[in-house]
Amino acid sequence: GGVGSRGGTEAFGDNYELPNEGAYCETCAAIGNAFWNQRMFLSHGDAKYVDVLEKVMYNGLISGVSLSGDRFFYQNPLASYSNYRRSEWFDVSCCPGNIVRFLPSVPGYIYARRGNELFVNLFVDSHAETELASGTVKVTQTTNYPYEGTVRITVTPAFSEKMTLSLRIPGWARGEAVPSDLYAFTDSIPGKISVAVNGKEQDITEKNGYISIERRWGKGDEIVVELPMPVREVTSNPGIAGNESLVALQRGPLVYCFESTDNTSPVREMAIGDPESFSSHFDPELLNGTTILEGTGLDSGGKAIAARAIPYCLWANRGDSNMAVWMKKTN
């Protein structure tokens, strides 16, 4: 979810120039990327732009602010071996101000409308009321996304005409790490996606990343979306120097990292097993409550070790630590 590799000129750099430890990935650039993709969606109505928006929001953007809310990253590297810390302020204080204005704008990205069509773009526990061509519709979402893949949506329109509900099916749930060949999952589609209306499963015909259901909706009609969330392994395009033979782990929209606070072996030296060796569980006491991954790995001497990963966006909240997203494999 980060963007911009060069710090000296705050620039993109050459094609495939995507360093890890030296990545600039400015917090402001991530926010700009979110703004850009929201506007591209509004122009084209294609969910691939929301896929990028979501990847940015849950990873390389929100990592820019601490859990305490008063410390900020200017840069968001993908590896750190030098006690990288968030700051209280910067001489150039663009990032804190951008975070403060971006977070209150997030509700405006959850839904979109066109005529009598309501787009559900982001899965957020929420209540909303909006105007379509035929009148007002109230929408409620109940979900623990991004940690769980079950989303319950209740609609109550104040009109009897037909309305189309277009549900975004995230690219990660359809086997697409990003809408390009920059990154890819090593496995196939992770499991069955299901959509049910009032308990009746719907045929899934996806177009531009959406499943669209047109009908006369009644008060309190409920849609249940189930998105499978196994641990996935991600690889890079061969053009990315430095990522040869390295992999990253992703679950749902969240990219994970390995932090020295959680692992006995230095993260620079350890290797991790296949994604099937990792299990996920929610820890309500860790980092204000988060889903962690636990699996197997090897230290630099080839000794079997336990390996633990947390969402990348939550790193550097427990004092000085080393961190890596891209890891060596055990085989």
GUKEPA-930943 format. One record per residue (C-alpha): x negated, y negated, z negated; residue number from 1. Coordinates in steps of 0.2 Angstrom, whole numbers, plus 5000, padded with zeros to 4 digits. Each point is the difference from the previous one (the first is absolute). Example, Ala and Ser with C-alpha at 12.3 -4.5 7.8 and 13.67 -1.06 7.14 Angstrom:
2
+------+------+------+-----+
:   xx :   yy :   zz : seq :
+------+------+------+-----+
: 4938 : 5022 : 4961 :   1 :
: 4994 : 4983 : 5003 :   2 :
+------+------+------+-----+
% end
This chain:
331
+------+------+------+-----+
:   xx :   yy :   zz : seq :
+------+------+------+-----+
: 5000 : 5000 : 5000 :   1 :
: 4985 : 4988 : 5000 :   2 :
: 4995 : 4989 : 5015 :   3 :
: 4984 : 4991 : 5005 :   4 :
: 4983 : 5008 : 4997 :   5 :
: 4988 : 4985 : 5000 :   6 :
: 4998 : 4989 : 4985 :   7 :
: 4988 : 4987 : 5007 :   8 :
: 5012 : 4994 : 5013 :   9 :
: 5016 : 5008 : 4993 :  10 :
: 5002 : 5009 : 5017 :  11 :
: 5005 : 5017 : 5007 :  12 :
: 4983 : 5004 : 5007 :  13 :
: 4997 : 5013 : 5014 :  14 :
: 5012 : 5014 : 5006 :  15 :
: 5001 : 5013 : 4986 :  16 :
: 4989 : 4990 : 4988 :  17 :
: 5008 : 5006 : 4984 :  18 :
: 4987 : 5001 : 4986 :  19 :
: 5006 : 5007 : 4983 :  20 :
: 4988 : 4992 : 4987 :  21 :
: 4997 : 4985 : 5010 :  22 :
: 5019 : 4997 : 5006 :  23 :
: 5006 : 4982 : 4998 :  24 :
: 5018 : 5004 : 5001 :  25 :
: 5005 : 4983 : 4992 :  26 :
: 5016 : 5000 : 4990 :  27 :
: 5006 : 4985 : 5010 :  28 :
: 4997 : 5010 : 5016 :  29 :
: 5011 : 5014 : 4994 :  30 :
: 5014 : 4988 : 4996 :  31 :
: 4998 : 4992 : 5018 :  32 :
: 5000 : 5018 : 5007 :  33 :
: 5017 : 5003 : 4991 :  34 :
: 5007 : 4984 : 5006 :  35 :
: 4995 : 5004 : 5018 :  36 :
: 5007 : 5017 : 5000 :  37 :
: 5017 : 4994 : 4993 :  38 :
: 5001 : 4987 : 5014 :  39 :
: 4996 : 5014 : 5013 :  40 :
: 5013 : 5011 : 4993 :  41 :
: 5013 : 4985 : 5001 :  42 :
: 4995 : 4997 : 5018 :  43 :
: 5000 : 5019 : 5006 :  44 :
: 5010 : 5010 : 4988 :  45 :
: 4987 : 5014 : 4999 :  46 :
: 4997 : 5008 : 4984 :  47 :
: 4981 : 5002 : 5004 :  48 :
: 4998 : 4982 : 4994 :  49 :
: 5008 : 5004 : 4983 :  50 :
: 4989 : 5016 : 4998 :  51 :
: 4985 : 4988 : 5001 :  52 :
: 5009 : 4987 : 4988 :  53 :
: 5003 : 5014 : 4988 :  54 :
: 4982 : 5007 : 5001 :  55 :
: 4994 : 4983 : 4996 :  56 :
: 5012 : 4996 : 4986 :  57 :
: 4997 : 5016 : 4990 :  58 :
: 4981 : 5000 : 5002 :  59 :
: 4988 : 4987 : 5006 :  60 :
: 5011 : 4985 : 4995 :  61 :
: 5006 : 5004 : 4983 :  62 :
: 4983 : 5006 : 4995 :  63 :
: 4996 : 4981 : 5001 :  64 :
: 5008 : 4997 : 4983 :  65 :
: 4997 : 5009 : 4983 :  66 :
: 5013 : 5009 : 4990 :  67 :
: 4999 : 4986 : 4987 :  68 :
: 5004 : 4987 : 5014 :  69 :
: 4987 : 4988 : 4996 :  70 :
: 4984 : 5007 : 5010 :  71 :
: 4998 : 5001 : 5018 :  72 :
: 4989 : 5007 : 5014 :  73 :
: 4995 : 4989 : 5014 :  74 :
: 4993 : 5016 : 5009 :  75 :
: 5007 : 5017 : 4999 :  76 :
: 4986 : 5013 : 5005 :  77 :
: 5003 : 5018 : 5002 :  78 :
: 4985 : 5005 : 4990 :  79 :
: 4991 : 4992 : 4986 :  80 :
: 4984 : 5006 : 4991 :  81 :
: 4996 : 4983 : 4992 :  82 :
: 5012 : 4996 : 4986 :  83 :
: 5012 : 4990 : 5011 :  84 :
: 5013 : 4990 : 4990 :  85 :
: 5015 : 4989 : 5003 :  86 :
: 4998 : 4982 : 4995 :  87 :
: 5010 : 4988 : 4990 :  88 :
: 4998 : 4986 : 5014 :  89 :
: 4990 : 4996 : 5015 :  90 :
: 4992 : 4984 : 5007 :  91 :
: 5011 : 5003 : 5015 :  92 :
: 5016 : 5005 : 4992 :  93 :
: 5010 : 5005 : 5015 :  94 :
: 5003 : 5019 : 4994 :  95 :
: 5009 : 4996 : 4983 :  96 :
: 5011 : 4987 : 5008 :  97 :
: 5004 : 5012 : 5014 :  98 :
: 5004 : 5014 : 4988 :  99 :
: 5012 : 4989 : 4990 : 100 :
: 5010 : 4995 : 5016 : 101 :
: 5000 : 5017 : 5008 : 102 :
: 5007 : 5011 : 4986 : 103 :
: 5016 : 4990 : 4998 : 104 :
: 5002 : 5001 : 5019 : 105 :
: 5001 : 5020 : 5000 : 106 :
: 5019 : 5001 : 4998 : 107 :
: 5001 : 4992 : 5017 : 108 :
: 4991 : 5014 : 5008 : 109 :
: 5011 : 5014 : 4994 : 110 :
: 5015 : 4998 : 5012 : 111 :
: 5003 : 4992 : 5017 : 112 :
: 5016 : 4997 : 5010 : 113 :
: 5005 : 4998 : 5018 : 114 :
: 5019 : 4999 : 5004 : 115 :
: 5008 : 5014 : 4990 : 116 :
: 4984 : 5009 : 4998 : 117 :
: 4991 : 5001 : 4983 : 118 :
: 4982 : 5006 : 5000 : 119 :
: 4993 : 5008 : 4984 : 120 :
: 4981 : 4997 : 5002 : 121 :
: 4993 : 5002 : 4983 : 122 :
: 5006 : 5012 : 4986 : 123 :
: 5001 : 4990 : 4984 : 124 :
: 5011 : 5002 : 4985 : 125 :
: 5011 : 4985 : 5003 : 126 :
: 5017 : 4992 : 5003 : 127 :
: 5004 : 4989 : 5015 : 128 :
: 5014 : 4991 : 5008 : 129 :
: 4999 : 4993 : 5018 : 130 :
: 5011 : 4994 : 5014 : 131 :
: 5002 : 5010 : 5016 : 132 :
: 5010 : 4995 : 5015 : 133 :
: 5017 : 5007 : 4993 : 134 :
: 4997 : 4994 : 4982 : 135 :
: 4991 : 5004 : 4984 : 136 :
: 4992 : 5016 : 4995 : 137 :
: 4993 : 5005 : 4983 : 138 :
: 4985 : 5013 : 4999 : 139 :
: 4993 : 5008 : 4985 : 140 :
: 4984 : 5011 : 5001 : 141 :
: 4995 : 5012 : 4986 : 142 :
: 4983 : 5007 : 5001 : 143 :
: 4983 : 5003 : 4992 : 144 :
: 4991 : 4997 : 5017 : 145 :
: 4985 : 4999 : 5003 : 146 :
: 4997 : 5014 : 4987 : 147 :
: 5015 : 5010 : 5006 : 148 :
: 5008 : 5003 : 5017 : 149 :
: 5019 : 5000 : 4995 : 150 :
: 5009 : 4985 : 5004 : 151 :
: 5019 : 4997 : 4996 : 152 :
: 5008 : 4986 : 5010 : 153 :
: 5018 : 4995 : 4996 : 154 :
: 5009 : 4988 : 5012 : 155 :
: 5016 : 4990 : 4997 : 156 :
: 5006 : 4990 : 5015 : 157 :
: 5014 : 4987 : 4998 : 158 :
: 5006 : 5004 : 5017 : 159 :
: 5008 : 5015 : 5010 : 160 :
: 4990 : 4998 : 5016 : 161 :
: 4986 : 5013 : 5004 : 162 :
: 4983 : 4996 : 4994 : 163 :
: 4983 : 5007 : 5004 : 164 :
: 4988 : 5005 : 4987 : 165 :
: 4982 : 5002 : 5007 : 166 :
: 4989 : 5009 : 4988 : 167 :
: 4981 : 4998 : 5002 : 168 :
: 4992 : 5017 : 5000 : 169 :
: 4982 : 4996 : 4995 : 170 :
: 4986 : 5005 : 5012 : 171 :
: 4991 : 5009 : 4986 : 172 :
: 5015 : 5011 : 4998 : 173 :
: 5000 : 5004 : 5019 : 174 :
: 4982 : 5005 : 5000 : 175 :
: 4993 : 4983 : 5005 : 176 :
: 4986 : 4993 : 4989 : 177 :
: 5001 : 4983 : 5009 : 178 :
: 5008 : 4995 : 5017 : 179 :
: 4984 : 5002 : 5009 : 180 :
: 4985 : 5013 : 5002 : 181 :
: 4990 : 4991 : 4986 : 182 :
: 5005 : 5012 : 4987 : 183 :
: 5008 : 5017 : 5000 : 184 :
: 5007 : 5013 : 4989 : 185 :
: 4991 : 5017 : 5001 : 186 :
: 5016 : 5010 : 4998 : 187 :
: 5016 : 5000 : 5009 : 188 :
: 5017 : 4992 : 4995 : 189 :
: 5001 : 5003 : 4981 : 190 :
: 5017 : 5007 : 4998 : 191 :
: 5018 : 4997 : 5004 : 192 :
: 5008 : 4983 : 5000 : 193 :
: 5018 : 5000 : 4995 : 194 :
: 5014 : 4986 : 5001 : 195 :
: 5017 : 5004 : 4992 : 196 :
: 5016 : 4989 : 5000 : 197 :
: 5011 : 5004 : 4986 : 198 :
: 4992 : 5017 : 4998 : 199 :
: 5001 : 5004 : 5018 : 200 :
: 4983 : 5002 : 5009 : 201 :
: 4998 : 4990 : 5016 : 202 :
: 4992 : 5005 : 5016 : 203 :
: 4983 : 4990 : 5001 : 204 :
: 4997 : 4991 : 5016 : 205 :
: 4986 : 4988 : 4998 : 206 :
: 4998 : 4985 : 5011 : 207 :
: 4987 : 4986 : 4997 : 208 :
: 4997 : 5008 : 4983 : 209 :
: 5018 : 4999 : 4995 : 210 :
: 5015 : 5011 : 4997 : 211 :
: 5015 : 4991 : 5004 : 212 :
: 5018 : 5005 : 4993 : 213 :
: 5015 : 4991 : 5007 : 214 :
: 5017 : 5002 : 4992 : 215 :
: 5013 : 4991 : 4990 : 216 :
: 4993 : 5000 : 4983 : 217 :
: 5010 : 5001 : 4984 : 218 :
: 4998 : 4992 : 4983 : 219 :
: 4986 : 5009 : 4991 : 220 :
: 4994 : 5012 : 5015 : 221 :
: 4984 : 5007 : 4995 : 222 :
: 4985 : 5005 : 5011 : 223 :
: 4986 : 5011 : 4993 : 224 :
: 4983 : 5000 : 5008 : 225 :
: 4987 : 5013 : 4996 : 226 :
: 4983 : 4997 : 5006 : 227 :
: 4987 : 5014 : 4996 : 228 :
: 4985 : 4994 : 4990 : 229 :
: 4985 : 5013 : 5000 : 230 :
: 4982 : 4994 : 4998 : 231 :
: 4994 : 4997 : 5018 : 232 :
: 4982 : 4999 : 5006 : 233 :
: 4995 : 4986 : 5012 : 234 :
: 4986 : 4999 : 5012 : 235 :
: 4992 : 4985 : 5010 : 236 :
: 4998 : 4997 : 5018 : 237 :
: 4983 : 5006 : 5005 : 238 :
: 4995 : 4982 : 5005 : 239 :
: 5000 : 4995 : 4982 : 240 :
: 4982 : 5001 : 4995 : 241 :
: 4997 : 5005 : 4982 : 242 :
: 5016 : 5011 : 4998 : 243 :
: 4993 : 5015 : 5009 : 244 :
: 5005 : 5016 : 4991 : 245 :
: 5009 : 4989 : 4987 : 246 :
: 5019 : 5002 : 4995 : 247 :
: 5012 : 4990 : 4990 : 248 :
: 5016 : 5006 : 4991 : 249 :
: 5017 : 4992 : 5002 : 250 :
: 5017 : 5004 : 4992 : 251 :
: 5015 : 4992 : 5007 : 252 :
: 4995 : 4982 : 5004 : 253 :
: 4986 : 5000 : 4987 : 254 :
: 4982 : 5002 : 5004 : 255 :
: 4990 : 5007 : 4985 : 256 :
: 4982 : 4997 : 4994 : 257 :
: 4988 : 5008 : 4988 : 258 :
: 4995 : 4989 : 4985 : 259 :
: 4985 : 5004 : 4989 : 260 :
: 5011 : 4998 : 4985 : 261 :
: 5010 : 5016 : 5004 : 262 :
: 4986 : 5011 : 5006 : 263 :
: 4984 : 5007 : 4992 : 264 :
: 4990 : 5001 : 5016 : 265 :
: 4994 : 4983 : 5009 : 266 :
: 5013 : 4997 : 5013 : 267 :
: 4987 : 4996 : 5013 : 268 :
: 4993 : 5018 : 4998 : 269 :
: 5015 : 5011 : 4997 : 270 :
: 5010 : 5009 : 5014 : 271 :
: 5018 : 5005 : 4999 : 272 :
: 5010 : 5015 : 5005 : 273 :
: 5014 : 5002 : 5013 : 274 :
: 5016 : 4990 : 4996 : 275 :
: 5009 : 5016 : 4996 : 276 :
: 4989 : 5001 : 4984 : 277 :
: 5007 : 4984 : 4994 : 278 :
: 5016 : 4999 : 4990 : 279 :
: 5009 : 4984 : 4995 : 280 :
: 5009 : 4994 : 4984 : 281 :
: 5006 : 4984 : 4993 : 282 :
: 4991 : 4994 : 4984 : 283 :
: 5010 : 4987 : 4991 : 284 :
: 4986 : 4995 : 4989 : 285 :
: 4987 : 4997 : 5014 : 286 :
: 4999 : 4983 : 5008 : 287 :
: 5017 : 4995 : 4995 : 288 :
: 5007 : 5016 : 5007 : 289 :
: 4994 : 5008 : 5016 : 290 :
: 4998 : 5016 : 5010 : 291 :
: 4983 : 5008 : 5000 : 292 :
: 4992 : 5014 : 5010 : 293 :
: 4990 : 5013 : 4992 : 294 :
: 4990 : 5014 : 5009 : 295 :
: 4983 : 5008 : 5003 : 296 :
: 4984 : 4994 : 5006 : 297 :
: 4981 : 5002 : 4999 : 298 :
: 4986 : 4990 : 4992 : 299 :
: 4984 : 4996 : 5009 : 300 :
: 4993 : 5016 : 4994 : 301 :
: 5014 : 5011 : 5007 : 302 :
: 5008 : 5003 : 4983 : 303 :
: 5019 : 5001 : 5000 : 304 :
: 5008 : 4985 : 4991 : 305 :
: 5017 : 4993 : 4997 : 306 :
: 5004 : 4985 : 5011 : 307 :
: 5013 : 4986 : 4996 : 308 :
: 5007 : 4986 : 5011 : 309 :
: 5011 : 4985 : 4997 : 310 :
: 5008 : 4988 : 5013 : 311 :
: 4987 : 4989 : 5007 : 312 :
: 5011 : 4985 : 4996 : 313 :
: 4997 : 5003 : 4981 : 314 :
: 4981 : 5002 : 5000 : 315 :
: 4989 : 4988 : 4989 : 316 :
: 5013 : 4998 : 4986 : 317 :
: 4991 : 5009 : 4987 : 318 :
: 4983 : 4992 : 4999 : 319 :
: 4984 : 5002 : 5011 : 320 :
: 5001 : 5015 : 5011 : 321 :
: 4994 : 5007 : 5016 : 322 :
: 5013 : 5005 : 5014 : 323 :
: 5002 : 5008 : 5017 : 324 :
: 5014 : 5003 : 5012 : 325 :
: 4991 : 5010 : 5013 : 326 :
: 4992 : 5016 : 4993 : 327 :
: 4989 : 5015 : 5005 : 328 :
: 5009 : 5017 : 5002 : 329 :
: 4995 : 5016 : 4991 : 330 :
: 5000 : 5009 : 5017 : 331 :
+------+------+------+-----+
% end
